[in-house]
Amino acid sequence: MIRKLAKWFGGILLLGVAAVSVFAVNAVYFKPWSIDVYFERAFIKLGSTSPEILSQLRILEQFGIDGHNAHLDDVSEAEQHRQMQIIKDELAVLHQYNRAGLGGQKAISYDVFSYFLGNMVEGERWKYHDYPLNQMFGVQNSLPEFLAEVHQINNIKEADYYLSRLDEVDRKFSQVLDGLKIREERNILPPRFVIDSVLKEMQNFIAQPAHENILYTSLEERLNKIEGLANEERVRILGRGESLIDAEIYPAYKHLIAYYRQLQQEVFENNGVWALPDGDEFYAYQVRSHTTTNLSPEELHRTGVEEVARIEGEMNRIFSSIGQDSGSISARFAAINNDPQFLYEDSDKGREQIIADYQVMIDAINTGLGEYFDVQPAMGVEVRRVPEFKEQGAPGAYYNPPAMDGSRPGVFYANLRDVHETKKFGMPTLAYHEAVPGHHFQLAIAQELKGVPTFRKLGLFTAYAEGWALYAEQVAKEAGFQENPYNDLGRLQAEMFRAVRLVVDTGLHHKRWSREEAINYMVEKTGMAETEVTTEIERYLVMPGQALAYKAGMLKILELRGRAQAALGNAFDIRQFHNVMLTNGALPLAILERQVDDWIAAEKG
């Protein structure tokens, strides 16, 4: 869409400077006469507030606009206030358009953007109810990963942009520290384990010499790939990088370490967000935001208990078929968890084999889904290891979408901190969830959509995105990729994992369970290793409500599929149903439901 707008702007130039001036003033400062122009203007306004997001998306680079790659985000209080005002202003402009006069994709875009902006405005009340330093996605680990994995270095200019960003770390961290102090004044403090974990992580990060730090080594690796780079330039860039790490970045980390050490003396509990000011109301908002529904924490807890019981029954039947008729789910999984046939060698060679095996699984299913999908992404997906500096606090896996300019494929990151956590019978399901036909299909297809605003190409709604990925695990089973009973147990264990999340997330934040109570419940019901479960429970404590989205989204998609099958009978085409799911971009669940209902009506004629 931005390319189209650029060409359109170019055409307008032929009409004369006066016409351009009139258009530009209208498009930038007032309500654009075209809602399509409005959507792109609003997206540019919002997106331009984050140079880091712009580097992730790489939309502007194809037009020679790349200055944002020299900067880090401004996270100051003043800038956050300015950004919220932009959101409010753009929402007000959107509501000036006549919704009743819109149809097709314009109507969908109106509804999606109105929901998205309105949800952010509602969330302004809770802007301090988070933990900027945390073991999952805190600035202390996400920024180094961004610089090493996302910031591209293909020439000297991009290397200098990288150095410029290193030079801005101290400024950004100072702004983060200001925000932490505001939270402390408001009695918004993280659980104790967060402080302990982040302190250890930051201390380890600065304990190594600068030339061994990932910020230096990743720079060196990328410089080595630039053909024809003069040695004096290489020496200059690396020397400046090492100097910035020592003189700017390590001191910036030390300031955060000093603050968290002081905070460590004040915090002794590991509570859910109920313990924060107005915590119950905040959690209710988080539940609505992440599930894009009006379901209450109590309703979701009850659904979780029911789903756990159902899945447990399916597990029992499979365990019986392989001769394991007695014992708890946890005990029976423990037996196969330690079976050598399902384990990898605990070595670099074993880790390399895990990455290779994941890639084989993804490549295999990618060629075997013709009966279920007639739209597939053009961009590929590859498997990489979670960066070692952050793997202790990171989840078992996650996915990053391709760059929009095609310069970077989709990436499925696998956590290899403990080889024993990677069981062969669970790997296919994880690959299908994170890559094909899960997140990679959902996000890469969205990026390639034509005729929709740019914001529709992004994964904005957790319930849709994670619901689809969990549903994709079942589709893989239906397509014949989980026929081995052990692999099917792996699939059910993954689904149980998400059903248990409904119980423990609401348990921690609504029913005031302890961290230990939630860990014990999850170990008992999933059969996962306690180390892995502990990481998950600690994730839910810093991301309240997010874990509810998976099952909430999957159950809605299955409900909609069942509705379509019942209404269309033999005329139901699973490929067309999946097109409705995937070719409208990420949608709030209520809007997704309307699209399915409209499709059913159209199919019935």
C-alpha positions in Angstrom: 0.0 0.0 0.0 2.8 2.4 0.8 4.4 1.6 -2.6 1.0 2.4 -4.2 0.8 5.7 -2.3 4.3 6.6 -3.3 3.4 6.1 -7.0 0.2 8.0 -6.4 2.0 10.9 -4.9 4.4 10.8 -7.9 1.5 11.0 -10.3 0.0 13.9 -8.4 3.3 15.8 -8.9 2.5 16.0 -12.6 -0.5 18.1 -11.7 1.6 20.9 -10.3 3.0 22.1 -7.0 -0.2 23.8 -6.0 -2.3 20.6 -6.3 0.3 18.7 -4.3 0.3 21.3 -1.6 -3.5 21.1 -1.3 -3.4 17.3 -1.2 -0.6 17.2 1.3 -2.1 19.6 3.7 -5.4 17.8 3.6 -3.9 14.3 4.0 -1.6 15.2 6.8 -3.5 17.7 8.9 -7.2 17.1 8.2 -9.6 14.3 7.5 -8.5 12.8 4.2 -11.3 12.6 1.6 -10.4 8.9 1.0 -10.6 6.6 4.0 -7.8 4.5 2.3 -5.5 7.5 2.5 -6.6 8.0 6.1 -5.6 4.4 7.0 -2.2 4.8 5.5 -1.7 8.2 7.1 -2.7 6.9 10.5 -0.4 3.9 10.1 2.5 6.1 9.1 1.9 8.4 12.0 1.7 5.6 14.5 4.5 3.5 12.9 6.9 6.5 12.7 6.9 6.8 16.5 9.0 3.7 16.6 12.2 3.4 14.6 12.6 -0.1 16.0 9.3 -1.3 14.6 10.2 0.4 11.3 13.4 -1.6 11.2 11.5 -4.8 11.9 9.0 -4.2 9.1 11.4 -2.7 6.6 8.6 -1.1 4.6 10.3 2.3 3.9 13.7 0.9 2.9 12.4 0.0 -0.6 11.9 3.8 -1.2 15.4 4.7 0.0 14.1 5.9 3.4 16.3 4.4 6.1 17.3 7.1 8.5 15.2 5.5 11.2 17.7 2.7 11.4 20.1 5.0 13.2 17.8 5.5 16.2 16.2 3.7 19.1 12.7 4.3 20.4 12.0 7.3 22.6 10.3 5.9 25.7 10.2 9.1 27.7 7.1 10.2 29.5 6.7 13.1 27.2 6.9 11.0 24.1 4.4 8.4 25.4 2.0 11.2 26.1 2.5 12.6 22.6 1.9 9.1 21.1 -1.3 8.6 23.1 -2.6 12.0 21.8 -1.9 10.8 18.2 -4.0 7.7 18.9 -6.9 9.7 20.3 -6.7 12.2 17.4 -6.7 9.5 14.8 -9.6 7.7 16.4 -11.6 10.9 16.4 -10.8 11.4 12.7 -11.9 7.8 11.9 -15.2 8.3 13.6 -15.9 11.3 11.2 -16.3 8.8 8.4 -19.8 7.4 7.7 -19.5 3.7 8.7 -22.9 2.9 7.1 -21.6 4.1 3.8 -18.7 1.7 3.7 -18.7 -1.9 2.3 -16.3 -4.8 1.7 -12.7 -4.4 3.0 -13.2 -0.7 3.8 -15.9 -1.7 6.3 -13.7 -4.4 7.8 -10.8 -2.0 8.1 -13.0 0.6 9.8 -14.2 -1.9 12.4 -10.7 -3.4 13.0 -9.0 0.0 13.3 -11.7 1.4 15.6 -11.4 -1.6 17.9 -7.6 -1.4 17.9 -7.3 2.3 18.6 -10.2 2.2 21.1 -8.6 -0.6 23.0 -5.4 1.4 23.3 -7.2 4.5 24.5 -9.0 2.4 27.2 -5.6 1.0 28.2 -4.2 4.5 28.9 -5.4 4.1 32.5 -3.1 1.2 32.9 0.0 2.5 31.2 2.2 1.9 34.3 0.8 -1.5 35.1 3.7 -3.5 33.6 7.3 -4.4 34.3 9.7 -2.8 31.7 12.5 -5.0 33.0 11.4 -8.6 33.1 12.8 -12.0 32.2 10.6 -12.5 29.1 10.6 -9.3 27.0 12.3 -6.6 29.1 14.3 -3.9 27.4 17.5 -5.4 29.0 17.2 -8.5 26.8 15.0 -7.5 23.9 17.2 -4.6 22.9 20.4 -6.7 22.4 18.4 -9.3 20.5 16.9 -6.5 18.3 20.4 -5.1 17.5 21.9 -8.5 16.8 19.0 -10.2 15.0 16.9 -7.4 13.4 19.1 -4.5 12.6 20.6 -5.3 9.2 24.3 -4.6 8.3 24.9 -5.0 4.6 27.1 -2.0 4.0 29.1 0.7 5.8 26.1 3.0 6.2 24.1 0.4 8.0 27.1 -0.4 10.2 27.3 3.3 11.1 23.6 3.3 11.9 24.3 0.3 14.2 27.0 2.4 16.0 24.5 5.3 16.2 22.0 3.0 17.9 24.7 1.7 20.4 25.3 5.3 21.2 21.6 5.8 22.1 21.3 2.9 24.5 22.3 5.0 27.5 19.6 7.6 26.6 16.9 4.9 26.2 17.9 3.1 29.5 17.8 6.4 31.3 14.2 6.9 30.1 13.3 3.4 31.2 14.8 4.1 34.7 12.6 7.2 34.9 9.6 5.1 34.2 10.6 2.5 36.8 10.8 5.1 39.5 7.3 6.4 38.6 6.0 2.8 39.0 7.7 2.5 42.3 6.0 5.7 43.5 2.7 4.2 42.5 3.5 0.9 44.2 3.6 -1.0 41.0 6.4 -3.4 41.7 7.3 -6.7 39.9 7.3 -10.1 41.7 10.5 -10.9 43.5 11.6 -13.6 41.0 11.5 -11.0 38.2 14.0 -8.9 40.1 16.3 -11.9 40.9 16.2 -13.2 37.4 16.8 -9.9 35.6 19.6 -9.0 38.0 21.4 -12.2 37.2 20.8 -11.8 33.5 22.1 -8.2 33.4 25.2 -9.0 35.6 26.1 -11.9 33.3 25.6 -9.6 30.3 28.2 -7.1 31.4 30.6 -9.7 33.0 32.2 -10.6 29.7 34.7 -8.4 27.9 33.2 -6.1 25.3 34.7 -8.0 22.4 32.9 -11.2 23.6 29.5 -9.5 24.0 26.8 -10.4 21.4 26.6 -6.7 20.5 30.2 -6.9 19.3 30.4 -10.5 18.0 27.2 -10.1 15.9 28.6 -6.9 14.4 31.9 -8.6 13.6 30.1 -11.6 12.0 28.0 -9.3 9.8 31.0 -7.1 8.8 32.8 -10.3 7.7 30.0 -11.0 5.2 30.3 -7.6 3.4 32.3 -8.1 0.2 35.0 -5.6 -0.5 34.9 -4.0 2.9 38.2 -2.1 3.4 40.2 -3.3 6.4 40.6 0.2 7.8 36.8 0.6 7.8 36.4 -2.8 9.5 38.9 -1.8 12.2 37.2 1.6 12.7 33.7 0.2 13.0 34.7 -2.6 15.4 36.9 -0.3 17.5 34.0 2.2 17.8 31.6 -0.6 18.7 33.9 -2.0 21.4 34.4 1.5 22.8 30.7 2.2 23.0 30.0 -1.1 24.7 32.6 -0.4 27.4 32.0 3.3 27.8 28.2 3.7 27.2 26.3 0.4 27.3 27.9 -1.4 30.3 27.5 1.8 32.5 23.8 2.0 31.3 23.3 -1.6 32.5 25.0 -0.8 35.7 22.5 1.9 36.5 19.6 -0.5 36.0 21.4 -3.1 38.1 21.9 -0.6 40.9 18.2 0.3 40.9 17.0 -3.3 40.9 19.4 -4.2 43.7 17.8 -1.5 45.8 14.3 -2.7 44.8 15.3 -6.2 45.7 15.4 -5.2 49.4 11.7 -4.0 49.2 10.0 -6.9 47.3 9.6 -10.4 48.8 6.5 -11.9 47.2 5.5 -13.4 43.9 2.0 -12.2 43.4 -0.3 -11.9 40.5 -1.6 -8.5 39.3 -4.4 -8.6 41.9 -1.8 -7.2 44.3 -1.3 -4.0 42.2 -3.4 -0.9 42.7 -6.9 -1.6 41.1 -5.4 -5.0 40.1 -8.7 -6.8 39.6 -10.0 -4.1 37.1 -6.6 -4.1 35.4 -6.8 -7.9 34.9 -10.3 -7.7 33.6 -9.1 -5.2 31.0 -6.1 -7.5 30.1 -8.5 -10.4 29.6 -10.7 -8.4 27.3 -7.7 -7.1 25.4 -6.0 -10.4 24.8 -9.0 -12.5 24.1 -10.9 -9.7 22.1 -14.0 -11.0 23.9 -16.2 -10.0 26.9 -15.5 -13.2 28.7 -14.9 -12.9 32.4 -11.9 -14.4 34.3 -14.4 -16.7 36.0 -15.9 -18.0 32.8 -12.5 -18.7 31.3 -11.3 -20.5 34.4 -14.4 -22.7 34.2 -13.8 -23.4 30.5 -10.2 -24.3 31.3 -11.2 -26.9 33.9 -13.6 -28.5 31.4 -11.0 -28.6 28.6 -8.4 -30.1 30.9 -10.8 -32.9 31.8 -11.7 -33.5 28.1 -8.1 -33.6 27.0 -7.1 -35.8 29.9 -9.6 -38.4 28.7 -8.1 -38.4 25.2 -4.6 -38.8 26.7 -5.8 -41.7 28.8 -7.1 -43.6 25.7 -3.8 -43.2 23.8 -1.7 -44.1 26.9 -3.8 -47.3 27.2 -3.2 -48.1 23.5 0.6 -48.1 24.1 0.3 -50.2 27.3 0.4 -47.5 30.0 -2.9 -48.0 31.8 -2.1 -46.7 35.2 -0.7 -43.7 37.0 -1.2 -40.0 36.7 -0.8 -38.1 33.4 2.3 -36.6 34.9 3.8 -39.9 35.9 3.1 -41.5 32.5 4.6 -38.6 30.7 7.6 -38.7 33.0 8.2 -42.3 31.8 8.4 -41.3 28.1 10.1 -38.0 28.9 13.2 -40.0 30.0 13.0 -42.7 27.3 16.3 -42.4 25.3 14.5 -42.8 22.0 12.9 -39.4 22.5 16.0 -37.5 23.6 18.9 -35.8 21.9 22.6 -35.9 22.8 23.4 -33.1 25.3 26.1 -31.4 23.1 26.5 -28.9 20.4 26.0 -31.7 17.9 22.7 -32.6 19.6 21.6 -29.0 19.4 22.5 -28.8 15.7 20.5 -31.9 15.1 17.4 -30.5 16.8 17.6 -27.4 14.5 18.0 -29.6 11.4 15.1 -31.9 12.4 12.8 -29.0 13.0 13.6 -27.7 9.5 12.9 -31.2 8.0 9.5 -31.3 9.7 8.5 -27.9 8.5 9.7 -28.6 4.9 7.8 -31.9 4.9 4.4 -30.5 6.0 4.8 -27.4 3.7 4.5 -29.7 0.7 1.6 -31.8 2.0 -1.2 -29.3 2.7 -2.7 -28.9 -0.8 -6.1 -30.4 0.3 -6.3 -27.9 3.2 -4.9 -24.7 1.8 -5.0 -23.1 -1.7 -3.3 -19.9 -0.5 0.2 -20.3 0.9 2.9 -17.6 1.6 5.6 -16.9 -0.9 8.2 -16.3 1.8 9.9 -19.2 3.5 10.7 -20.0 7.1 13.9 -21.1 8.8 14.8 -22.4 12.2 17.3 -20.8 14.5 18.4 -21.1 18.1 17.1 -18.6 20.6 20.2 -16.3 21.3 22.0 -17.9 24.3 22.2 -14.7 26.3 18.4 -14.6 26.8 17.5 -18.3 26.6 17.1 -18.9 30.4 14.1 -16.6 30.6 12.8 -17.1 27.1 9.9 -19.4 26.2 10.4 -22.8 24.5 10.0 -21.3 21.1 8.7 -18.2 19.3 8.3 -16.9 15.8 9.4 -13.6 14.0 7.7 -12.8 10.7 9.5 -12.0 7.5 10.6 -8.5 6.6 8.1 -6.9 4.3 10.8 -6.1 1.8 11.7 -9.7 1.4 15.2 -9.3 2.9 14.6 -11.6 5.8 12.5 -14.9 6.0 10.2 -15.9 8.8 12.2 -17.3 11.7 11.2 -20.0 14.1 13.4 -19.7 17.2 13.9 -22.8 19.3 15.1 -22.6 22.9 18.0 -25.1 23.4 19.0 -24.1 26.9 18.3 -27.6 28.1 18.4 -30.3 25.5 16.3 -32.6 27.8 13.4 -30.2 27.4 13.2 -31.0 23.7 11.3 -34.3 23.4 11.1 -35.8 19.9 7.5 -36.6 20.3 6.6 -33.0 21.0 8.7 -31.4 18.2 6.3 -31.8 15.3 3.5 -30.0 17.1 5.7 -27.1 18.1 7.0 -26.8 14.5 3.4 -26.8 13.2 2.4 -24.1 15.7 5.3 -21.7 15.2 5.8 -22.2 11.5 3.7 -24.2 9.1 0.7 -24.0 9.0 0.7 -21.9 12.2 2.2 -18.5 12.7 4.2 -18.4 9.5 1.1 -19.0 7.4 -0.9 -16.5 9.3 1.6 -13.7 9.4 3.4 -14.2 6.1 0.1 -14.5 4.1 -1.2 -11.3 5.9 1.9 -9.4 4.8 1.3 -10.4 1.2 -2.3 -9.3 1.1 -3.4 -6.9 -1.7 -6.1 -4.3 -1.4 -6.0 -3.8 2.3 -4.4 -1.1 4.5 -0.9 -1.8 5.8 -2.1 -2.2 9.4 -4.2 -5.2 8.4 -1.0 -7.0 7.4 0.3 -7.0 11.0 -0.6 -9.5 13.7 -2.4 -7.1 16.0 -4.6 -9.4 17.9 -3.3 -12.2 20.2 -6.5 -14.3 20.3 -6.6 -14.5 16.5 -2.9 -15.1 16.1 -2.4 -17.7 18.8 -5.8 -19.2 18.3 -4.9 -19.8 14.7 -1.5 -21.4 15.6 -3.2 -23.7 18.1 -5.9 -24.6 15.6 -3.1 -25.3 13.1 -1.8 -28.1 15.3 -5.1 -29.8 14.9 -5.2 -29.3 11.2 -1.8 -31.0 11.0 -3.3 -34.0 12.8 -6.3 -34.0 10.4 -3.9 -33.8 7.4 -2.2 -37.0 8.6 1.0 -35.6 10.1 0.4 -36.9 13.7 -0.5 -40.5 13.2 2.2 -41.9 15.4 0.6 -42.3 18.9 3.6 -40.7 20.7 3.4 -37.7 18.4 -0.3 -37.5 19.0 0.4 -37.5 22.7 2.8 -34.6 22.0 -0.1 -32.8 20.2 -2.4 -33.4 23.1 0.2 -32.4 25.6 0.5 -29.1 23.7 -3.2 -28.6 23.7 -3.4 -29.5 27.4 -0.6 -26.9 28.0 -2.9 -24.2 26.5 -6.0 -25.5 28.4 -4.1 -25.4 31.6 -3.1 -21.8 30.9 -6.8 -20.9 31.1 -6.8 -22.3 34.6 -3.4 -21.1 35.9 -3.5 -17.6 34.4 -6.9 -16.9 36.0 -5.8 -18.7 39.0 -2.7 -16.5 39.5 -4.4 -13.2 38.7 -8.1 -13.7 39.6 -8.2 -16.4 42.3 -4.9 -15.3 43.9 -3.1 -18.6 43.6 0.6 -18.7 44.6 3.3 -19.2 42.1 4.0 -22.6 43.6 0.4 -23.7 43.5 0.2 -22.8 39.8 3.5 -24.7 39.1 2.3 -27.8 40.8 -1.0 -27.8 39.0 0.7 -27.4 35.6 3.2 -30.2 36.2 0.5 -32.5 37.3 -1.8 -31.9 34.3 0.8 -31.6 31.5 3.6 -33.9 32.5 6.1 -31.2 31.5 9.4 -30.8 33.3 9.3 -28.6 36.3 12.0 -26.3 34.9 10.0 -25.7 31.8 6.7 -25.2 33.7 8.4 -22.7 36.1 9.5 -20.6 33.1 5.9 -20.7 31.8 4.3 -19.7 35.1 6.7 -16.9 35.5 5.8 -15.8 32.0 2.1 -15.5 32.9 3.0 -13.5 36.0 4.6 -10.8 33.8 2.1 -11.1 30.9 -1.3 -11.2 32.6 -4.1 -12.5 30.3 -1.9 -13.2 27.3 -1.9 -16.9 27.9 -5.7 -17.0 27.7 -5.7 -16.0 24.1 -4.6 -19.4 22.7 -7.5 -21.5 23.8 -10.0 -18.7 23.5 -9.0 -18.2 19.9 -8.9 -21.9 19.0 -12.3 -22.6 20.5 -13.8 -19.7 18.5 -12.3 -20.9 15.2 -13.5 -24.5 15.9 -17.0 -23.1 16.7 -17.0 -21.2 13.5 -15.8 -24.1 11.4 -18.5 -26.3 13.0 -21.1 -23.7 12.2 -20.0 -23.5 8.6 -20.0 -27.3 8.2 -23.5 -27.6 9.6 -24.8 -24.9 7.4 -23.1 -25.9 4.1 -23.0 -29.7 4.4 -21.3 -31.3 1.5 -20.7 -27.9 0.0 -18.3 -27.0 2.8 -14.7 -26.6 1.5 -12.0 -26.5 4.2 -9.7 -24.6 1.8 -12.2 -21.8 1.4 -12.9 -21.7 5.1 -9.1 -21.3 5.7 -9.1 -18.5 3.1 -11.6 -16.6 5.2 -9.5 -17.2 8.2 -6.2 -16.1 6.6 -6.8 -13.6 3.9 -8.4 -10.8 6.0 -5.4 -10.4 8.3 -5.7 -10.5 12.0 -9.1 -9.7 13.3 -10.8 -9.4 16.7 -12.9 -12.5 17.2 -16.3 -10.8 16.9 -15.3 -9.3 13.5 -13.9 -12.7 12.4 -17.2 -14.3 13.3 -19.0 -11.8 11.1 -16.7 -12.6 8.2 -17.5 -16.3 8.5 -21.2 -15.7 8.8 -21.1 -13.5 5.6 -19.1 -16.2 3.8 -21.7 -18.9 4.8 -24.5 -16.7 3.6 -22.7 -16.1 0.3 -22.0 -19.8 -0.2 -25.7 -20.6 0.4 -26.7 -18.0 -2.2 
